[in-house]
Amino acid sequence: MKLAIISLKGESSSKIADEAKELFKVVDRLDIRKIEVHATSKGLNVLYEGKSIEKYDCIYVRGSHKYLLLQRTLTEALNKEAYMPIQPSAFTIGHDKFLTLAELQKNKVPIPTTYLAATVGSAKKILSKINFPIIMKLSSGTQGKGVMSADSLQSANSILDTLEVFKQPYIIEEYIETNATDIRLIVAGDKIIGAMKRKATSEEMRANIHMGAIGSNFVPSLEIEEISLKAAKAIKSDICAVDILEGLKPMVIEVNLSPGLEGITKATGKNIPKLIAKFLYEKTKKFKSSKTTKDYNDVLKEIDNGKEIITNLNIKTGKIRLPEIITKTTRFKDDDEVSISIDKGKIIVKKIND
């Protein structure tokens, strides 16, 4: 089987690829920046370095929100040909913090109370009606960037004035007291393959490893496991990281489609890239098996509808062996009586009615 990991070729993607070489016959690392998608009246064509992309059994797309449109279109074009752990719509939702929360809420996943404001004016109106402290975010920030806290209306207004330069909607979120910690879980299908608690440094409220937080192994409760799996399913991503705040009750604050794996591998002592590679392999086997069965059934339906099938004859010791698909369609049995007619290159075989 052939696997393609399409990404920015970062360290986590490389580690997954290295582990996957033990399982897949071919593992290619493709740079998403060299991908092109051409839209024509006949469909979408995906090119890599100017040439049609090869056929793969599994395609795992990773990367930042900057490549959202490319991620969505290339998976839209190829998701019927290969197993993809992340569905096309997940890129649109997962790379936008508020769309993520809206999808989670729709699927009854617990989230903090959150507000979206399109302008500074409307944001300030919201701020005048809520309690402090609060969290303020940009919708497309990653690794803790674009996340700020404000403990008063004055400081919140100052942050808004600064954020105005980005020309993005403003997300205002209720503050959940967790002592500057959060929980990150890595989901692979219906399992949690790794979980860690992240503790921010003394001068930082963001519990992101990239921001200097310290990770430690964490054993999630059944409730947290169920919430994480439900969140991943809501976003339509078989592989992702789910970030949870442990307040009075667990709440999901973010789903990351392309999580870094170094921190959680170190914190848990588990080989997370290897577990992801194994998951991709098992799901790809199932995808290929189901696709073969589906294709076989489609051919059977076409024959039942009177369409012809073109095949080579298998003649041994003067006997013609028919392909299995023919005998399955006709439902002939080994001891059935048949009549055979021959007419100028045609052989007609009919079952004799009982």
C-alpha positions in Angstrom: 0.0 0.0 0.0 1.1 3.6 -0.7 0.9 6.5 1.7 1.4 10.2 1.0 1.8 12.7 3.9 1.1 16.1 2.5 2.4 18.8 4.8 4.9 21.6 5.4 7.4 18.7 6.0 7.8 19.6 9.7 9.3 17.3 12.4 6.0 15.6 13.4 5.1 14.8 9.9 8.6 13.4 9.3 8.4 11.2 12.4 5.0 9.8 11.3 6.5 9.1 7.8 9.5 7.3 9.3 7.3 5.0 11.4 5.0 4.4 8.5 7.8 3.0 6.4 7.7 -0.1 8.6 4.1 -0.7 7.5 3.5 0.8 4.0 5.3 -0.4 0.9 5.7 3.3 -0.2 5.7 6.4 1.9 6.1 9.7 0.2 6.4 13.1 1.9 4.9 15.8 -0.3 5.3 19.5 0.3 1.9 21.1 0.3 3.5 24.3 -1.1 4.2 22.4 -4.3 0.6 21.2 -4.7 -1.7 22.7 -7.4 -5.4 22.1 -7.9 -7.0 22.7 -11.3 -10.7 23.1 -11.6 -12.2 22.1 -14.9 -15.6 21.3 -16.3 -14.7 17.7 -15.9 -13.6 17.9 -12.3 -10.7 18.7 -10.0 -7.2 17.7 -10.9 -4.4 17.6 -8.3 -0.8 18.2 -9.5 2.5 17.9 -7.6 5.5 19.8 -9.0 3.5 20.4 -12.2 2.6 16.7 -12.8 -0.5 14.7 -12.0 -0.3 13.4 -8.4 0.4 9.7 -8.1 -2.3 7.2 -7.0 -2.2 6.6 -3.2 -4.1 4.3 -0.9 -3.9 6.7 2.0 -3.4 10.5 2.0 -2.8 12.3 5.3 -2.9 16.1 4.9 -1.4 18.3 7.6 -0.4 22.0 7.8 -1.4 25.4 9.1 -4.5 27.5 8.5 -2.6 29.4 5.8 -3.2 26.5 3.4 -6.8 25.9 4.4 -8.2 26.4 0.8 -5.6 24.1 -0.7 -6.2 21.4 2.0 -9.9 21.4 1.5 -9.8 21.3 -2.4 -7.2 18.6 -2.7 -9.0 16.4 -0.2 -12.3 17.2 -2.0 -10.7 16.0 -5.2 -9.1 12.8 -3.9 -11.1 11.6 -0.9 -13.0 8.9 -2.9 -9.7 7.4 -4.3 -7.8 7.1 -1.0 -8.4 6.8 2.7 -8.1 10.3 4.3 -8.3 10.7 8.1 -9.5 14.3 7.8 -12.6 15.0 5.7 -12.6 18.1 3.4 -15.1 20.1 5.6 -13.0 19.6 8.7 -10.3 21.9 7.3 -12.8 24.8 7.0 -14.2 24.2 10.4 -11.0 23.1 12.3 -8.9 26.0 11.2 -11.4 28.6 12.5 -11.8 28.7 16.3 -15.4 30.0 16.3 -16.6 27.7 13.6 -15.1 24.8 15.6 -17.0 25.9 18.8 -20.2 26.3 16.8 -19.9 22.8 15.4 -19.1 21.4 18.8 -22.1 23.1 20.3 -24.3 21.7 17.6 -23.1 18.2 18.5 -23.7 18.8 22.2 -20.0 19.0 23.2 -19.4 21.2 26.2 -17.7 24.5 25.4 -17.1 27.8 27.2 -19.6 30.6 26.6 -18.1 32.5 23.6 -19.0 35.6 21.6 -18.1 36.6 18.1 -17.9 40.2 17.1 -17.2 41.6 13.6 -16.1 45.0 14.6 -14.4 46.8 17.5 -17.6 48.6 18.2 -19.7 45.5 18.6 -17.0 43.8 20.6 -16.9 46.7 23.1 -20.7 46.5 23.5 -20.3 42.8 24.5 -17.4 43.6 26.9 -19.6 46.2 28.7 -22.1 43.4 29.6 -20.0 40.5 30.7 -17.9 39.6 33.7 -14.1 39.7 33.9 -11.5 38.3 33.5 -12.1 37.1 29.9 -10.1 35.5 27.1 -9.8 37.2 23.7 -8.7 35.4 20.5 -8.2 35.7 16.8 -10.2 33.1 14.9 -7.1 31.7 13.0 -4.3 31.8 15.6 -2.3 28.6 16.4 0.1 27.4 19.1 -1.3 29.9 21.6 -0.7 32.9 19.3 -3.5 35.4 19.1 -4.8 34.4 22.6 -4.9 37.1 25.3 -6.5 37.7 28.7 -8.0 40.8 30.1 -8.9 41.4 33.7 -10.8 44.6 33.2 -12.8 46.5 30.6 -10.0 49.0 30.2 -7.4 46.3 29.4 -9.8 44.6 27.1 -10.5 47.8 25.1 -6.7 48.3 24.8 -6.3 44.8 23.4 -9.2 45.4 20.9 -7.5 48.6 19.6 -4.3 46.5 19.1 -6.1 43.7 17.3 -7.9 46.0 15.0 -4.9 46.0 12.7 -5.5 42.3 11.8 -8.9 43.0 10.3 -10.3 39.8 11.8 -13.5 39.1 13.8 -12.9 39.1 17.5 -13.6 36.1 19.8 -14.4 36.8 23.4 -14.5 33.8 25.7 -15.5 33.3 29.3 -12.5 32.7 31.6 -12.3 29.2 33.2 -10.1 29.0 36.2 -7.7 26.0 35.8 -4.5 27.4 37.4 -3.0 28.0 34.0 -3.3 24.3 32.9 -5.2 22.5 30.2 -5.5 18.9 28.9 -4.4 17.8 25.4 -5.5 14.5 24.0 -4.6 12.9 20.7 -7.5 11.1 19.1 -7.0 8.3 16.5 -10.4 6.9 15.5 -12.3 5.7 18.5 -9.3 5.7 20.9 -7.2 8.2 22.9 -3.6 7.3 22.1 -2.0 10.0 24.3 -3.0 12.6 26.9 -1.0 15.2 28.8 -1.6 18.0 31.2 0.1 21.3 30.2 1.1 23.8 32.8 2.0 27.3 31.8 5.1 29.1 33.1 4.7 31.4 36.0 4.6 34.5 33.7 2.3 33.0 31.1 -1.4 32.0 31.1 -1.3 30.0 27.8 -0.6 26.4 28.4 1.0 25.7 25.0 4.2 23.7 24.7 5.4 26.2 22.0 4.9 29.0 24.6 7.1 27.2 27.1 4.5 25.2 29.0 5.6 21.9 30.7 3.7 18.7 29.8 3.2 15.7 32.0 1.4 12.4 31.4 -2.3 12.5 32.2 -4.8 9.7 32.6 -8.1 11.1 31.4 -11.4 10.2 33.1 -14.1 8.4 31.1 -16.0 11.7 30.8 -13.0 13.5 29.2 -12.3 10.6 26.9 -15.9 10.6 25.7 -15.9 14.4 25.2 -12.7 14.2 23.2 -13.9 11.4 20.9 -17.2 13.2 20.4 -15.4 16.5 19.5 -13.2 14.7 16.9 -16.3 13.1 15.4 -18.1 16.4 15.3 -15.3 18.0 13.3 -15.0 14.9 11.1 -11.4 14.2 11.8 -10.2 10.7 12.6 -6.8 12.1 13.8 -6.6 15.3 15.8 -5.7 16.9 19.1 -8.5 18.0 21.4 -7.7 20.7 24.0 -9.9 20.7 27.2 -10.1 22.9 30.2 -10.7 21.2 33.5 -12.9 23.6 35.4 -16.0 22.7 37.3 -16.7 20.5 34.3 -14.5 19.6 31.3 -15.0 22.0 28.3 -13.4 21.8 24.8 -11.7 25.0 23.7 -10.0 23.8 20.5 -9.5 21.0 18.0 -6.1 20.9 16.3 -5.9 19.1 12.9 -2.2 19.2 12.7 -0.8 18.9 16.3 2.8 18.9 17.1 3.8 15.5 18.6 7.2 16.1 20.2 5.8 17.4 23.5 3.1 14.8 24.0 5.5 12.0 23.0 8.0 13.2 25.7 5.3 13.7 28.3 3.6 10.3 27.9 6.6 8.2 27.0 4.5 6.8 24.2 5.6 6.7 20.5 2.7 8.8 19.3 3.9 9.0 15.6 4.1 5.2 15.5 0.6 4.8 16.9 -0.7 7.3 14.3 1.2 5.4 11.5 -0.3 2.1 12.7 -3.8 3.6 12.8 -3.4 4.9 9.2 -2.3 1.5 8.1 -5.2 -0.4 9.6 -7.8 2.1 8.3 -6.3 2.0 4.8 -6.6 -1.8 4.7 -10.3 -1.5 5.6 -10.8 1.3 3.1 -9.2 -0.8 0.3 -11.3 -3.9 1.3 -14.5 -1.9 1.3 -13.7 -0.2 -2.0 -13.0 -3.6 -3.7 -16.3 -5.0 -2.4 -18.2 -1.9 -3.6 -16.6 -2.0 -7.0 -17.4 -5.7 -7.3 -21.0 -5.1 -6.4 -21.3 -2.2 -8.9 -20.1 -4.5 -11.7 -22.6 -7.2 -10.7 -25.4 -4.6 -10.8 -24.3 -3.5 -14.3 -24.3 -7.1 -15.6 -27.8 -7.7 -14.0 -28.9 -4.6 -16.0 -28.0 -6.2 -19.3 -24.5 -4.6 -19.7 -21.7 -6.6 -21.2 -18.4 -7.5 -19.5 -15.2 -7.8 -21.5 -12.8 -10.5 -20.3 -10.2 -12.9 -21.5 -11.0 -16.6 -22.0 -9.3 -19.1 -19.7 -9.0 -22.3 -21.7 -7.3 -25.3 -20.2 -7.3 -28.8 -21.6 -10.0 -27.7 -24.0 -12.3 -26.4 -21.4 -13.5 -22.7 -21.0 -13.4 -21.4 -17.4 -15.7 -18.5 -16.8 -14.7 -15.7 -14.5 -16.1 -15.9 -11.0 -18.1 -12.7 -11.5 -20.0 -14.4 -14.3 -21.0 -17.5 -12.3 -22.0 -15.3 -9.4 -24.3 -13.2 -11.6 -25.9 -16.1 -13.3 -26.2 -18.0 -9.9 -25.3 -21.3 -11.6 -24.5 -24.2 -9.3 -22.1 -27.0 -9.9 -24.7 -29.6 -10.7 -27.2 -27.4 -12.7 -28.4 -28.7 -16.0 -27.9 -26.2 -18.8 -28.5 -26.0 -22.6 -25.7 -24.7 -24.7 -26.2 -23.1 -28.2 -23.3 -22.2 -30.6 -23.8 -19.8 -33.4 -21.0 -18.1 -35.3 -18.7 -17.3 -32.4 -21.4 -17.0 -29.9 -21.9 -19.4 -27.0 -25.3 -19.1 -25.2 -25.6 -21.0 -21.9 -29.1 -21.3 -20.4 -30.2 -23.0 -17.2 -32.9 -25.7 -17.8 -35.9 -24.9 -15.6 -36.8 -27.6 -13.2 
